[in-house]
Every structure is written in C-alpha cells, then in structure tokens.
Amino acid sequence: MNRWIKELKNVLVAIAALGFLALVWLFLTQVIAIAFAVLIGFIVTVSSEWKSGLLAGIIAYALVMKVAWYLEIYDMIGFPAKKRTKPDRQNPPSS
C-alpha cells in the first residue's frame, strides 16, 4: 500500500511541476508581448497622436501573441517534414 501511495505522490508532483512550467511560460510570453506592445505604442505615440499609439500597441500585442500561439502549435505537432518516397511494391528488390 505504501508503494502505491509513493508512486501516486511522484505522479502528482510531476503533474504539478509541468503545470508550474506551463504557468511560467505563459507569464514570460505575456511579459514579452506586453513589453513589445508598450514599446511599439510609445514609438507610434511619439511620432503621431496617442490614439494611434494605443491602437498600434494593441495590434502589436495581438500579433506577438498570435505568433507565440503558432509557435506553440508547431512545437506540439512538429514542422512538416519532406515526404518520403514509398518503395515500389510492384517490383520488390531482388537479392
């Protein structure tokens, strides 16, 4: 019984560690996206009016988050690889 509890504890600790890493990754992507949006918004505000800077910052944030989302999807499914040529089944190689 004690061995079963220890294994359950190890599994739960591993799940909690993965959850923690996911939260850290989410926090980092949000911080990077917000910093980029503020920078772009500030640059546009300096060159024109504040409404344009606000809009540019919102669009920059959305684009950075969309790029991060696509990179996460490609990380999960993998990048498309070159198609392998299938061997000719009509004429098997002779030995």
C-alpha positions in Angstrom: 0.0 0.0 0.0 2.8 2.4 0.9 4.5 1.8 -2.5 1.3 2.7 -4.3 1.0 5.9 -2.3 4.6 6.8 -3.1 4.0 6.3 -6.9 0.9 8.4 -6.7 2.8 11.1 -5.0 5.5 11.0 -7.6 2.9 11.3 -10.4 1.2 14.2 -8.7 4.5 16.0 -8.2 5.4 15.5 -11.8 2.0 16.9 -12.9 2.4 19.9 -10.6 5.9 20.6 -11.9 4.6 20.5 -15.5 1.7 22.9 -14.5 4.2 25.2 -12.9 6.4 25.3 -16.0 3.3 26.0 -18.2 2.4 28.9 -15.9 6.0 30.3 -16.1 5.9 30.0 -19.9 2.6 31.8 -20.0 3.9 34.5 -17.7 7.0 35.0 -19.8 5.1 35.2 -23.1 2.7 37.7 -21.6 5.6 39.9 -20.2 7.4 39.8 -23.6 4.2 40.6 -25.5 3.2 43.5 -23.2 6.7 45.0 -23.3 6.8 44.8 -27.1 3.3 46.4 -27.3 4.3 49.2 -24.9 7.5 49.9 -26.9 5.6 49.9 -30.3 2.8 52.0 -28.8 5.3 54.5 -27.3 7.2 54.8 -30.6 4.0 55.5 -32.6 2.7 57.9 -29.9 5.9 59.9 -30.1 5.6 60.1 -33.9 1.9 60.9 -34.0 -1.0 61.1 -31.5 -1.8 58.9 -28.6 -4.8 57.2 -30.2 -2.6 55.8 -33.0 -0.1 54.7 -30.4 -2.8 52.9 -28.4 -4.1 51.1 -31.5 -0.6 50.2 -32.6 0.2 48.8 -29.1 -3.0 46.7 -29.1 -2.2 45.4 -32.6 1.4 44.6 -31.7 0.2 42.7 -28.6 -2.2 40.7 -30.7 0.4 39.9 -33.3 3.0 38.8 -30.8 0.5 36.5 -29.0 -0.6 35.0 -32.3 3.0 34.3 -33.3 3.6 32.7 -29.9 0.5 30.6 -30.3 1.5 29.4 -33.8 5.0 28.5 -32.5 3.4 26.5 -29.6 1.2 24.7 -32.1 4.1 23.8 -34.3 6.1 22.7 -31.3 3.3 20.3 -30.4 2.7 18.9 -33.9 6.1 19.3 -35.4 7.1 21.1 -38.5 6.1 19.4 -41.8 8.8 17.1 -43.0 9.7 16.2 -46.5 7.6 13.3 -47.9 9.4 10.1 -48.1 9.3 8.1 -51.3 7.5 4.9 -50.9 9.2 1.8 -52.2 7.7 0.3 -55.4 5.6 -2.6 -54.2 5.0 -3.9 -57.7 8.7 -4.9 -58.2 10.2 -5.9 -54.9 14.0 -5.7 -54.8 15.7 -9.0 -55.7 18.5 -10.4 -53.5 
